[in-house]
Amino acid sequence: MVRAEIITIGDEILYGQILDTNTQWISFELDKLGIKTIRKSSIGDSAGEITSILSEAKSRADVVFITGGLGPTKDDLTKKVLADFFQCPLEMHVEALNDVTEFFLKRGRELTEINRGQALLPTKAQFIPNKQGTAPCMWFDEFGVIWISMPGVPFEMKAIMEHEVIPRLISHFKTPIIYHKVIKTIGIGESYLSDLIQAWELSLPKHVKLAYLPSLGIVKLRLTAFGEDLAWLTSEVENQINLLLPQIKSYVFGYEKDEIAEVVGHLLIKNKATIALAESCTGGHLAHQFTQVAGSSEYFVGGVIAYSNEIKKDVLQVSESILTHDGAVSEACVIAMAKGIRSKFKVNFGIATSGIAGPSGGTEDKPVGTVWIALASEDEVITRKLQLGGNRLQNIHMTSLNSLNLIRRYLLKDLS
Amino acid sequence: MVRAEIITIGDEILYGQILDTNTQWISFELDKLGIKTIRKSSIGDSAGEITSILSEAKSRADVVFITGGLGPTKDDLTKKVLADFFQCPLEMHVEALNDVTEFFLKRGRELTEINRGQALLPTKAQFIPNKQGTAPCMWFDEFGVIWISMPGVPFEMKAIMEHEVIPRLISHFKTPIIYHKVIKTIGIGESYLSDLIQAWELSLPKHVKLAYLPSLGIVKLRLTAFGEDLAWLTSEVENQINLLLPQIKSYVFGYEKDEIAEVVGHLLIKNKATIALAESCTGGHLAHQFTQVAGSSEYFVGGVIAYSNEIKKDVLQVSESILTHDGAVSEACVIAMAKGIRSKFKVNFGIATSGIAGPSGGTEDKPVGTVWIALASEDEVITRKLQLGGNRLQNIHMTSLNSLNLIRRYLLKDLS
């Protein structure tokens, strides 16, 4: 197994002024190559810190990726530290100087002395061109470790990785084969899911590992298999999934990069169905889940955000008596809203939400987090009551997810 | 200077399956306290790796933050490793068990054996409650270092930091006196803003530092003063802001934690005005900006998401001829939509959006990113055309921000 470390250099990352997205991207790509990231580190623009972490990484990793610290300004000192660490001088690199000169020429800008300095490289570096910017990439093969220094600007780093570094990694290392599959579930918490699949989990073979990746309302299960033969690993993982699925089928909405709103969209297209929304407590959030999917206009017609009771009455024809007797947060109200939007917008399905998102507005009977949702089809109206326990934004988010899951399971004829 | 290290634990971070946003958030908060982050690391769910990094951090840092690895499932082993590292056993913690029991009781869910296990803590831990979830937070004072272990779920970690950990850090460490103020701008890019305030920036005294914190559509300016006397630092920063404001007044929408939708809400309340939306390309996103503000029902009445042309016609009374001749993405269409929603929902202000969010749907005349917005008041309709260059989600987001800024400046009588 090839072990990788990723090091990002820069005070702006260390102090939280910018979010480092490079390490995630690099590790995701390495994972696909079967190279195992064993550590990620961020350190500041300090020669001492950079030298320390290079020394540490030397004893742990087979390949070290370093991003940042290569710009033309004074606080960028990675190259000097690398030259010292590898005990070689910095020298003007002819090809690098050509590249940086051409870069400025093409853009009609003057080449300054500071920019010329970007072509100074440690003599032990193999030069890797950067087509998108002026900071060069360097590859070192020293101390039995491969060291790759890249600029920190994400689009420059990504282009260099894709076109230059990844092909070199593939030819340099004998990488193992890894197969991953992510199963996405909704409507069940991590601990309940864990209880439900305990026996299956305990019987997993040693070469297949399971990880739980929970987020608000959604739990992902990731299966990973290591070995020699991709076809065999794939079948091993798929066999395990086939054993698992019958136990959790209703909760599984997709795999890998599938999103719940996209999955619902595909089901609506498959059913040649259209949908519209009558939102009270979700206040547009549910519609945004639908409309952030490209191409959603094929099935998503629109909606009414009925925040006030007047709009529920005037636009959605919820009766005065429901609002007075049952209240806006009631089964009767969401039934009327769902039916109202379905007929007004002339769609196959209407979904309605009404609840108390909080932080205020709760009563003893209907505390914060009390939510009703309804799904109206041609033949029937199905309702659900939720008792949520989060803050305002979480309650909104969970109501949207529950609504999406309700229509998903309805379209799959999987409602109990 | 207090030195901090931040360690995130989890294979899902190491393999790049999720983006770690916790370390950025923590380091940003520490920076505000005058605590210097010296290193950030991510490692996998491996006892050996966790033990190694704890040993390393012991010799470098005064305080170590550890997130992740505390969930109820099997791959979470941080607590066991911490108990070994601090040479103490795990024991059931009464207060932690009460909390986890109450958490489940409140939600009407059964407490499983796995969840009970979450209350097992190393005996040397000081227990810190987690009001948002079931994984407890732990504070250790061992080897002359403070160790803080928190759950990896971002909203749980943030709540614990804000309410529990930061106050304890302030009382434990003698941190220097720092005064921060964040000025929030909208409607101007970072480089234009930088050009505009260059002279002011160059004349800042040495003890006042400026940082640009850009994000999509919003640039924050953070002024920081270090010293001995808080009253003096405060007046120094406020004086500088008073010099700056006349140059950028129209762009400043707030300070510190002010959010643009909240600011607009306050202005609407102040003007005793109500608002409703007619959204096409923003598809609910703009309404969600309004309704995620607690108490927004005081001024936000509702909206129509008119995704299809039929809804624009039938519900908002946009004429057939506008849709045929001008098209749905046109000034005439958003004017009709804004007037339509204003009269239908009987509000003071109507806002309409229509555009091509992408990735498809662009033409030569109206490429992806072409957006019209309109604001209808009793007396007039004001329109804006945007030419955005982002992806679908960015274009939706920027349209919402521009709409909020339009009504903000209208209410301030600050439209040019």
Contacts between the chains, C-beta under 8 A, distances in Angstrom:
chain1	res1	chain2	res2	distance
A	13	B	24	7.8
A	13	B	40	7.6
A	14	B	27	6.4
A	14	B	37	5.2
A	14	B	38	7.4
A	14	B	39	7.7
A	14	B	40	6.8
A	15	B	27	5.9
A	15	B	28	7.2
A	15	B	31	4.8
A	15	B	37	6.4
A	16	B	23	7.7
A	16	B	24	4.6
A	16	B	25	6.8
A	16	B	26	7.3
A	16	B	27	3.6
A	16	B	28	3.2
A	16	B	29	7.6
A	16	B	30	7.7
A	16	B	31	6.0
A	16	B	37	7.4
A	17	B	28	7.3
A	17	B	211	6.2
A	17	B	213	6.3
A	18	B	24	7.7
A	19	B	19	7.9
A	19	B	21	6.4
A	19	B	24	4.8
A	20	B	24	7.2
A	21	B	19	6.4
A	23	B	16	7.7
A	23	B	42	7.5
A	24	B	13	7.7
A	24	B	16	4.6
A	24	B	18	7.7
A	24	B	19	4.8
A	24	B	20	7.2
A	25	B	16	6.8
A	26	B	16	7.3
A	27	B	14	6.3
A	27	B	15	6.0
A	27	B	16	3.6
A	28	B	15	7.0
A	28	B	16	3.1
A	28	B	17	7.1
A	29	B	16	7.6
A	30	B	16	7.7
A	31	B	15	4.7
A	31	B	16	6.0
A	37	B	14	5.1
A	37	B	15	6.6
A	37	B	16	7.4
A	38	B	14	7.4
A	38	B	43	7.4
A	38	B	44	6.9
A	38	B	49	7.1
A	39	B	14	7.7
A	39	B	41	6.3
A	39	B	42	7.0
A	39	B	43	5.5
A	39	B	49	7.4
A	39	B	53	7.9
A	40	B	13	7.6
A	40	B	14	6.8
A	40	B	41	6.6
A	40	B	42	4.0
A	40	B	43	7.9
A	41	B	39	6.4
A	41	B	40	6.6
A	41	B	41	4.9
A	41	B	42	7.8
A	42	B	23	7.5
A	42	B	39	7.0
A	42	B	40	4.1
A	42	B	41	7.8
A	43	B	38	7.5
A	43	B	39	5.6
A	43	B	40	8.0
A	44	B	38	7.0
A	49	B	38	7.2
A	49	B	39	7.5
A	53	B	39	7.9
A	56	B	56	7.7
A	180	B	15	7.9
A	182	B	17	7.3
A	189	B	109	7.9
A	190	B	71	6.3
A	190	B	72	6.6
A	190	B	73	6.2
A	191	B	72	4.7
A	191	B	73	7.4
A	191	B	112	5.8
A	191	B	114	5.2
A	191	B	115	5.5
A	192	B	112	7.6
A	194	B	72	6.8
A	194	B	73	5.0
A	194	B	74	7.7
A	194	B	114	6.1
A	195	B	112	5.8
A	195	B	114	6.6
A	201	B	74	7.4
A	210	B	75	7.5
A	211	B	11	5.6
A	211	B	12	6.2
A	211	B	45	7.6
A	211	B	75	5.4
A	212	B	71	6.8
A	212	B	73	4.6
A	212	B	75	6.7
A	213	B	12	5.0
A	213	B	17	6.5
A	213	B	18	6.7
A	214	B	71	6.8
A	214	B	153	7.4
A	215	B	153	7.8
A	216	B	155	7.8
A	222	B	12	7.2
A	222	B	17	6.7
A	277	B	305	7.3
A	279	B	284	7.7
A	279	B	287	7.9
A	282	B	291	7.9
A	283	B	287	5.6
A	283	B	288	6.0
A	283	B	290	7.1
A	283	B	291	2.7
A	283	B	292	7.3
A	283	B	296	7.8
A	283	B	300	7.8
A	284	B	277	8.0
A	284	B	279	7.6
A	284	B	284	3.7
A	284	B	285	6.8
A	284	B	286	7.0
A	284	B	287	2.8
A	284	B	288	4.1
A	284	B	290	7.6
A	284	B	291	6.0
A	284	B	303	6.9
A	284	B	305	7.3
A	285	B	284	6.7
A	285	B	288	4.5
A	285	B	291	7.5
A	285	B	292	7.7
A	286	B	284	7.0
A	287	B	279	7.9
A	287	B	283	5.6
A	287	B	284	2.8
A	287	B	287	7.4
A	287	B	305	4.9
A	288	B	282	8.0
A	288	B	283	6.0
A	288	B	284	4.0
A	288	B	285	4.5
A	288	B	288	5.4
A	288	B	396	7.8
A	290	B	283	7.1
A	290	B	284	7.6
A	291	B	282	7.9
A	291	B	283	2.7
A	291	B	284	6.0
A	291	B	285	7.5
A	291	B	305	7.5
A	291	B	307	6.6
A	291	B	396	7.7
A	292	B	283	7.4
A	292	B	285	7.7
A	292	B	392	6.9
A	292	B	393	5.9
A	292	B	396	6.8
A	294	B	358	7.4
A	294	B	359	5.7
A	294	B	360	6.9
A	294	B	392	5.7
A	295	B	360	7.4
A	296	B	283	7.7
A	296	B	307	7.7
A	297	B	307	5.6
A	297	B	308	6.7
A	300	B	283	7.8
A	300	B	307	5.6
A	301	B	307	5.9
A	301	B	308	4.8
A	301	B	310	7.3
A	301	B	311	6.2
A	302	B	304	6.8
A	302	B	305	4.4
A	302	B	306	5.2
A	302	B	307	4.3
A	302	B	308	6.0
A	302	B	311	4.3
A	302	B	315	7.7
A	303	B	284	6.9
A	303	B	304	7.4
A	303	B	305	4.3
A	303	B	307	8.0
A	304	B	302	6.8
A	304	B	303	7.5
A	304	B	304	5.7
A	304	B	305	7.6
A	304	B	315	7.9
A	305	B	277	7.3
A	305	B	284	7.4
A	305	B	287	4.9
A	305	B	291	7.5
A	305	B	302	4.5
A	305	B	303	4.2
A	305	B	304	7.5
A	305	B	305	7.2
A	306	B	302	5.2
A	307	B	291	6.6
A	307	B	296	7.7
A	307	B	297	5.6
A	307	B	300	5.6
A	307	B	301	5.9
A	307	B	302	4.4
A	307	B	303	8.0
A	308	B	297	6.8
A	308	B	301	4.8
A	308	B	302	6.0
A	310	B	301	7.3
A	310	B	346	7.6
A	311	B	301	6.2
A	311	B	302	4.2
A	311	B	345	6.4
A	315	B	302	7.6
A	315	B	304	8.0
A	315	B	344	7.5
A	315	B	345	7.8
A	344	B	315	7.5
A	345	B	311	6.4
A	345	B	315	7.8
A	346	B	310	7.6
A	358	B	294	7.4
A	359	B	294	5.6
A	360	B	294	6.9
A	360	B	295	7.4
A	387	B	107	7.0
A	387	B	108	6.4
A	389	B	106	6.1
A	389	B	107	5.1
A	390	B	132	7.8
A	391	B	155	7.8
A	392	B	292	6.8
A	392	B	294	5.7
A	393	B	292	5.9
A	394	B	155	7.2
A	396	B	288	7.8
A	396	B	291	7.7
A	396	B	292	6.8
